[in-house]
Amino acid sequence: MSQPDLPGAPEAQPAARAAEPPPPVDPALDALERALALQQEGQHSHVIEAAVPHLEEGGPAEGADPSFIRAVLWTVVGISRHALGDIEGAQGALEAATAYARDRKQFGQRIGDFQMIQAMLADMDAQTEAARQLLYAACEVIEAGAPDAARWAAMCKLVAGDTAMRVTTDAVQVFGGYGYVDEFPVERMMRDAKITQLYEGTQQIQRLVIARALLGRSGN
Ligand SMILES: Cc1cc2nc3c(=O)[nH]c(=O)nc-3n(C[C@H](O)[C@H](O)[C@H](O)COP(=O)(O)OP(=O)(O)OC[C@H]3O[C@@H](n4cnc5c(N)ncnc54)[C@H](O)[C@@H]3O)c2cc1C
């Protein structure tokens, strides 16, 4: 029996629509999701290994999914971005140390007036900029789908992680004893820099990837 048309009654629902086909899968997004799922399962080393056949063959190996490989490489580059970042990475440490060197006075002058502090700040700046330029170059190479993209991702992560460790450690040095205590931000930056040398493939693994690309062989 049909419902009478009462005021405020819900409108009659249209007949259920025929099942629609699922939306097409975006290969790039699908690959990224698979790479991230591997990470979440604690399979970082498998994620990095997935990129290796790409360079061993001088191009995508037979059966290798180029979208997947590219997504893997982007996750490695993402760590480099974190390592050099202006909030907790090398750039952030440089800015914090520079500001401190302007304010802190010892022996009647700003510590930024001491040449040894100036030299440290100059090295921190130059090293951070150099690593950043490599990061930009690696992004372009990976985006272009170059056959040696894995080598670039590995070089980028190796240099960015080591730069972050060096620069944040120097930032602690500029702060002196205050750098070591948690009222100031740089001890945290130094600890955070260390993880960029470990996860998403340790620095040793990045060196293996680069060396294999150079020597053109698989295995150790
Ligand atoms: C804070 C934090 C977050 C993490 N998040 C994640 C995550 O989200 N997903 C995930 O999958 N993992 C994650 N990890 C794990 C991380 O990826 C691993 O710790 C890292 O891959 C190193 O593996 P391992 O600790 O087993 O060290 P090992 O593999 O035991 O390595 C120990 C040492 O031996 C060296 N080594 C190992 N093999 C070789 C080799 N063939 N040649 C030369 N040297 C070698 C390593 O470089 C390292 O110096 C996280 C770790 C930490 C600390």
The ligand as a Tripos MOL2 file, in Angstrom:
@<TRIPOS>MOLECULE
LIG
   53    58     1     0     0
SMALL
NO_CHARGES

@<TRIPOS>ATOM
      1 C1         61.8700    6.0360   14.8860 C.3       1 LIG1
      2 C2         61.8560    4.9350   13.8570 C.ar      1 LIG1
      3 C3         60.8000    4.8590   12.9640 C.ar      1 LIG1
      4 C4         60.7680    3.8300   12.0220 C.ar      1 LIG1
      5 N1         59.7020    3.7840   11.1880 N.ar      1 LIG1
      6 C5         59.6050    2.7660   10.3140 C.ar      1 LIG1
      7 C6         58.4800    2.6490    9.4500 C.ar      1 LIG1
      8 O1         57.5660    3.4780    9.4780 O.2       1 LIG1
      9 N2         58.4280    1.6060    8.5870 N.ar      1 LIG1
     10 C7         59.4420    0.6870    8.5240 C.ar      1 LIG1
     11 O2         59.3520   -0.2250    7.7130 O.2       1 LIG1
     12 N3         60.5140    0.7740    9.3280 N.ar      1 LIG1
     13 C8         60.6230    1.7740   10.2200 C.ar      1 LIG1
     14 N4         61.7140    1.8660   11.0370 N.ar      1 LIG1
     15 C9         62.7390    0.8250   10.9470 C.3       1 LIG1
     16 C10        63.9380    1.2990   10.1470 C.3       1 LIG1
     17 O3         63.6150    1.3630    8.7730 O.3       1 LIG1
     18 C11        65.0750    0.3050   10.4280 C.3       1 LIG1
     19 O4         65.5210    0.5350   11.7620 O.3       1 LIG1
     20 C12        66.1990    0.4780    9.4350 C.3       1 LIG1
     21 O5         65.8170    0.0460    8.1510 O.3       1 LIG1
     22 C13        67.4490   -0.3300    9.8410 C.3       1 LIG1
     23 O6         67.1010   -1.6650   10.0470 O.3       1 LIG1
     24 P1         67.5230   -2.3540   11.4140 P.3       1 LIG1
     25 O7         67.1880   -1.4430   12.5450 O.co2     1 LIG1
     26 O8         66.9590   -3.7220   11.4070 O.co2     1 LIG1
     27 O9         69.0980   -2.4000   11.3490 O.3       1 LIG1
     28 P2         69.9910   -3.5480   10.7150 P.3       1 LIG1
     29 O10        69.4690   -3.9380    9.3760 O.co2     1 LIG1
     30 O11        70.1710   -4.6100   11.7510 O.co2     1 LIG1
     31 O12        71.3410   -2.7590   10.5100 O.3       1 LIG1
     32 C14        72.2990   -2.5630   11.5670 C.3       1 LIG1
     33 C15        73.5380   -1.9110   10.9430 C.3       1 LIG1
     34 O13        74.0930   -2.7800    9.9500 O.3       1 LIG1
     35 C16        74.1620   -2.0950    8.7040 C.3       1 LIG1
     36 N5         73.8840   -3.0220    7.5970 N.ar      1 LIG1
     37 C17        72.8260   -3.8590    7.4460 C.ar      1 LIG1
     38 N6         72.8940   -4.5170    6.2820 N.ar      1 LIG1
     39 C18        74.0300   -4.0800    5.6730 C.ar      1 LIG1
     40 C19        74.6930   -4.3910    4.4510 C.ar      1 LIG1
     41 N7         74.1800   -5.2610    3.5740 N.pl3     1 LIG1
     42 N8         75.8370   -3.7720    4.1640 N.ar      1 LIG1
     43 C20        76.3770   -2.8750    5.0170 C.ar      1 LIG1
     44 N9         75.8210   -2.5360    6.1890 N.ar      1 LIG1
     45 C21        74.6660   -3.1460    6.5180 C.ar      1 LIG1
     46 C22        73.0880   -1.0120    8.7840 C.3       1 LIG1
     47 O14        73.3560    0.0400    7.8870 O.3       1 LIG1
     48 C23        73.2060   -0.5870   10.2460 C.3       1 LIG1
     49 O15        74.2840    0.2860   10.3970 O.3       1 LIG1
     50 C24        61.7870    2.8770   11.9630 C.ar      1 LIG1
     51 C25        62.8850    2.9720   12.8540 C.ar      1 LIG1
     52 C26        62.9180    3.9810   13.7950 C.ar      1 LIG1
     53 C27        64.0980    4.0540   14.7550 C.3       1 LIG1
@<TRIPOS>BOND
     1     1     2 1
     2     2     3 ar
     3     2    52 ar
     4     3     4 ar
     5     4     5 ar
     6     4    50 ar
     7     5     6 ar
     8     6     7 ar
     9     6    13 1
    10     7     8 2
    11     7     9 ar
    12     9    10 ar
    13    10    11 2
    14    10    12 ar
    15    12    13 ar
    16    13    14 ar
    17    14    15 1
    18    14    50 ar
    19    15    16 1
    20    16    17 1
    21    16    18 1
    22    18    19 1
    23    18    20 1
    24    20    21 1
    25    20    22 1
    26    22    23 1
    27    23    24 1
    28    24    25 2
    29    24    26 1
    30    24    27 1
    31    27    28 1
    32    28    29 2
    33    28    30 1
    34    28    31 1
    35    31    32 1
    36    32    33 1
    37    33    34 1
    38    33    48 1
    39    34    35 1
    40    35    36 1
    41    35    46 1
    42    36    37 ar
    43    36    45 ar
    44    37    38 ar
    45    38    39 ar
    46    39    40 ar
    47    39    45 ar
    48    40    41 1
    49    40    42 ar
    50    42    43 ar
    51    43    44 ar
    52    44    45 ar
    53    46    47 1
    54    46    48 1
    55    48    49 1
    56    50    51 ar
    57    51    52 ar
    58    52    53 1
@<TRIPOS>SUBSTRUCTURE
     1 LIG1         1 GROUP 0 **** ****
